[in-house]
Amino acid sequence: MNNAELLNSIADIELPAPPNWQPAILIGIIIFILLFLMLLILQQRSKLIKNKIYKHHQHSALEQLEKIQQHWKIKSINNRETAYQLAAVLRLGLKLEQLQANACPNILIAQRTTWHDTVTQLNKLRYQSHQKDEIESHTFAHIQHWLSLMDQPNEHLDEQIIK
């Protein structure tokens, strides 16, 4: 046999059809969509849970502030202990890692001076062994206002500024 006859004899062989990827692609798209929807649902649930926890902590911080103020008024705790407790409530209520006079939270940037004065006053009372200063009564009002700002929508913040 020559080459031409060999080629003619194998010319009738048909290659198998390429695989049909459409069902696999369709299943992949459906799985992707389902995973995406599950991710969205989990994210929404996470936000709801965080909001509930945040509101509980916020409410708790305001309650703690009231308790501290009551104890301070009846003089069952001194100024130094009151300053420690106020600093803790303020830091935790505003979710700050550290309470620094020069690091005003963004939400309170319009009240930068009041923030600086309040935190400086708390630091002075907390870290002096013999304090002669006393907590100013408006300190409680400032802290209460700042804690309540965290619970309000941002568009109302400009109306709520303490001056």
C-alpha positions as a Markdown table, in Angstrom:
| # | Residue | x | y | z |
|---|---|---|---|---|
| 1 | Met | 0.0 | 0.0 | 0.0 |
| 2 | Asn | 1.1 | 3.4 | -0.8 |
| 3 | Asn | 0.6 | 6.5 | 1.2 |
| 4 | Ala | -2.4 | 7.7 | -0.7 |
| 5 | Glu | -4.3 | 4.5 | -0.1 |
| 6 | Leu | -3.5 | 4.6 | 3.6 |
| 7 | Leu | -4.7 | 8.2 | 3.9 |
| 8 | Asn | -8.0 | 7.3 | 2.1 |
| 9 | Ser | -8.5 | 4.3 | 4.4 |
| 10 | Ile | -8.2 | 6.4 | 7.6 |
| 11 | Ala | -10.1 | 9.4 | 6.3 |
| 12 | Asp | -13.4 | 7.8 | 7.3 |
| 13 | Ile | -12.5 | 7.9 | 11.0 |
| 14 | Glu | -14.4 | 10.6 | 12.8 |
| 15 | Leu | -13.1 | 12.2 | 15.9 |
| 16 | Pro | -15.4 | 12.2 | 18.9 |
| 17 | Ala | -17.5 | 15.3 | 19.4 |
| 18 | Pro | -16.0 | 17.9 | 21.8 |
| 19 | Pro | -17.4 | 17.8 | 25.3 |
| 20 | Asn | -20.5 | 19.8 | 25.9 |
| 21 | Trp | -19.5 | 22.3 | 28.6 |
| 22 | Gln | -22.9 | 24.1 | 28.8 |
| 23 | Pro | -24.4 | 22.0 | 31.7 |
| 24 | Ala | -21.1 | 22.4 | 33.7 |
| 25 | Ile | -21.0 | 26.1 | 33.0 |
| 26 | Leu | -24.7 | 26.5 | 34.0 |
| 27 | Ile | -24.2 | 24.6 | 37.2 |
| 28 | Gly | -21.1 | 26.7 | 38.0 |
| 29 | Ile | -23.1 | 29.9 | 37.5 |
| 30 | Ile | -25.9 | 28.6 | 39.6 |
| 31 | Ile | -23.5 | 27.7 | 42.4 |
| 32 | Phe | -21.7 | 31.0 | 42.2 |
| 33 | Ile | -25.1 | 32.9 | 42.4 |
| 34 | Leu | -26.1 | 30.8 | 45.4 |
| 35 | Leu | -22.8 | 31.4 | 47.2 |
| 36 | Phe | -23.1 | 35.1 | 46.5 |
| 37 | Leu | -26.6 | 35.2 | 47.8 |
| 38 | Met | -25.6 | 33.3 | 50.9 |
| 39 | Leu | -22.7 | 35.8 | 51.4 |
| 40 | Leu | -25.1 | 38.7 | 51.2 |
| 41 | Ile | -27.5 | 37.1 | 53.7 |
| 42 | Leu | -24.7 | 36.4 | 56.1 |
| 43 | Gln | -23.4 | 39.9 | 55.8 |
| 44 | Gln | -26.8 | 41.4 | 56.5 |
| 45 | Arg | -27.3 | 39.1 | 59.5 |
| 46 | Ser | -23.8 | 40.1 | 60.8 |
| 47 | Lys | -24.7 | 43.8 | 60.4 |
| 48 | Leu | -28.0 | 43.3 | 62.3 |
| 49 | Ile | -26.2 | 41.4 | 65.1 |
| 50 | Lys | -23.5 | 44.0 | 65.3 |
| 51 | Asn | -26.1 | 46.8 | 65.5 |
| 52 | Lys | -28.0 | 45.1 | 68.3 |
| 53 | Ile | -24.7 | 44.5 | 70.2 |
| 54 | Tyr | -23.6 | 48.1 | 69.5 |
| 55 | Lys | -26.9 | 49.6 | 70.7 |
| 56 | His | -26.8 | 47.5 | 73.8 |
| 57 | His | -23.2 | 48.6 | 74.6 |
| 58 | Gln | -24.2 | 52.2 | 73.8 |
| 59 | His | -27.2 | 52.0 | 76.2 |
| 60 | Ser | -25.0 | 50.4 | 78.7 |
| 61 | Ala | -22.4 | 53.1 | 78.5 |
| 62 | Leu | -25.0 | 55.8 | 79.0 |
| 63 | Glu | -26.4 | 53.8 | 82.0 |
| 64 | Gln | -22.9 | 53.5 | 83.4 |
| 65 | Leu | -22.4 | 57.3 | 83.0 |
| 66 | Glu | -25.5 | 58.0 | 85.0 |
| 67 | Lys | -24.4 | 55.7 | 87.8 |
| 68 | Ile | -21.0 | 57.3 | 87.9 |
| 69 | Gln | -22.6 | 60.7 | 88.1 |
| 70 | Gln | -24.9 | 59.7 | 90.9 |
| 71 | His | -22.0 | 58.3 | 92.9 |
| 72 | Trp | -20.0 | 61.4 | 92.3 |
| 73 | Lys | -22.8 | 63.7 | 93.4 |
| 74 | Ile | -23.3 | 61.9 | 96.7 |
| 75 | Lys | -19.5 | 61.8 | 97.1 |
| 76 | Ser | -19.3 | 58.0 | 97.4 |
| 77 | Ile | -16.4 | 58.0 | 95.0 |
| 78 | Asn | -13.7 | 60.6 | 94.8 |
| 79 | Asn | -12.6 | 62.7 | 91.8 |
| 80 | Arg | -9.8 | 60.4 | 90.9 |
| 81 | Glu | -11.9 | 57.3 | 90.8 |
| 82 | Thr | -14.6 | 59.2 | 89.0 |
| 83 | Ala | -12.1 | 60.3 | 86.4 |
| 84 | Tyr | -10.9 | 56.7 | 85.9 |
| 85 | Gln | -14.5 | 55.5 | 85.4 |
| 86 | Leu | -15.4 | 58.3 | 83.1 |
| 87 | Ala | -12.4 | 57.7 | 81.0 |
| 88 | Ala | -13.2 | 54.0 | 80.7 |
| 89 | Val | -16.9 | 54.7 | 79.8 |
| 90 | Leu | -15.8 | 57.2 | 77.2 |
| 91 | Arg | -13.2 | 55.0 | 75.7 |
| 92 | Leu | -15.4 | 51.9 | 75.5 |
| 93 | Gly | -18.5 | 53.8 | 74.6 |
| 94 | Leu | -16.8 | 55.5 | 71.6 |
| 95 | Lys | -14.9 | 52.3 | 70.8 |
| 96 | Leu | -11.5 | 53.9 | 71.1 |
| 97 | Glu | -8.3 | 51.9 | 71.7 |
| 98 | Gln | -6.8 | 54.8 | 73.7 |
| 99 | Leu | -8.2 | 57.9 | 75.1 |
| 100 | Gln | -5.9 | 60.7 | 73.9 |
| 101 | Ala | -6.5 | 64.5 | 74.2 |
| 102 | Asn | -4.9 | 65.2 | 70.8 |
| 103 | Ala | -6.6 | 62.3 | 69.0 |
| 104 | Cys | -10.2 | 63.5 | 68.7 |
| 105 | Pro | -12.6 | 60.9 | 67.1 |
| 106 | Asn | -13.7 | 61.9 | 63.6 |
| 107 | Ile | -17.4 | 62.1 | 64.7 |
| 108 | Leu | -16.4 | 64.8 | 67.3 |
| 109 | Ile | -14.0 | 66.8 | 65.1 |
| 110 | Ala | -16.2 | 69.9 | 65.4 |
| 111 | Gln | -15.8 | 69.7 | 69.2 |
| 112 | Arg | -12.1 | 69.2 | 69.1 |
| 113 | Thr | -11.4 | 71.9 | 71.8 |
| 114 | Thr | -14.0 | 70.5 | 74.2 |
| 115 | Trp | -12.6 | 67.0 | 73.6 |
| 116 | His | -9.1 | 68.1 | 74.3 |
| 117 | Asp | -10.1 | 70.0 | 77.5 |
| 118 | Thr | -12.2 | 67.1 | 78.8 |
| 119 | Val | -9.7 | 64.4 | 78.2 |
| 120 | Thr | -6.9 | 66.6 | 79.6 |
| 121 | Gln | -8.9 | 67.2 | 82.7 |
| 122 | Leu | -9.6 | 63.4 | 83.1 |
| 123 | Asn | -5.9 | 62.6 | 82.6 |
| 124 | Lys | -4.8 | 65.2 | 85.1 |
| 125 | Leu | -7.2 | 63.9 | 87.7 |
| 126 | Arg | -6.3 | 60.2 | 87.1 |
| 127 | Tyr | -2.5 | 60.6 | 87.2 |
| 128 | Gln | -2.0 | 63.0 | 90.0 |
| 129 | Ser | -1.6 | 61.5 | 93.4 |
| 130 | His | -2.7 | 64.7 | 95.2 |
| 131 | Gln | -5.3 | 66.4 | 93.1 |
| 132 | Lys | -6.6 | 69.8 | 94.0 |
| 133 | Asp | -8.8 | 70.0 | 90.9 |
| 134 | Glu | -12.3 | 68.8 | 90.8 |
| 135 | Ile | -14.4 | 67.3 | 88.0 |
| 136 | Glu | -16.4 | 70.0 | 86.4 |
| 137 | Ser | -20.2 | 69.3 | 86.3 |
| 138 | His | -20.4 | 70.0 | 82.5 |
| 139 | Thr | -17.9 | 67.1 | 81.9 |
| 140 | Phe | -20.8 | 64.6 | 82.5 |
| 141 | Ala | -23.0 | 66.5 | 80.0 |
| 142 | His | -20.2 | 66.5 | 77.3 |
| 143 | Ile | -19.6 | 62.7 | 77.7 |
| 144 | Gln | -23.3 | 62.0 | 77.7 |
| 145 | His | -23.7 | 64.0 | 74.5 |
| 146 | Trp | -20.7 | 62.3 | 72.8 |
| 147 | Leu | -22.0 | 58.8 | 73.7 |
| 148 | Ser | -25.5 | 59.7 | 72.4 |
| 149 | Leu | -24.0 | 61.1 | 69.1 |
| 150 | Met | -22.7 | 57.6 | 68.3 |
| 151 | Asp | -26.3 | 56.4 | 68.2 |
| 152 | Gln | -27.6 | 59.1 | 65.8 |
| 153 | Pro | -27.4 | 59.2 | 62.0 |
| 154 | Asn | -24.6 | 61.4 | 60.7 |
| 155 | Glu | -26.7 | 63.9 | 58.9 |
| 156 | His | -28.0 | 65.2 | 62.3 |
| 157 | Leu | -24.5 | 65.6 | 63.9 |
| 158 | Asp | -24.1 | 69.3 | 62.8 |
| 159 | Glu | -27.3 | 70.2 | 64.7 |
| 160 | Gln | -26.1 | 68.4 | 67.8 |
| 161 | Ile | -22.8 | 70.2 | 68.4 |
| 162 | Ile | -22.0 | 71.4 | 71.9 |
| 163 | Lys | -20.5 | 74.9 | 71.8 |
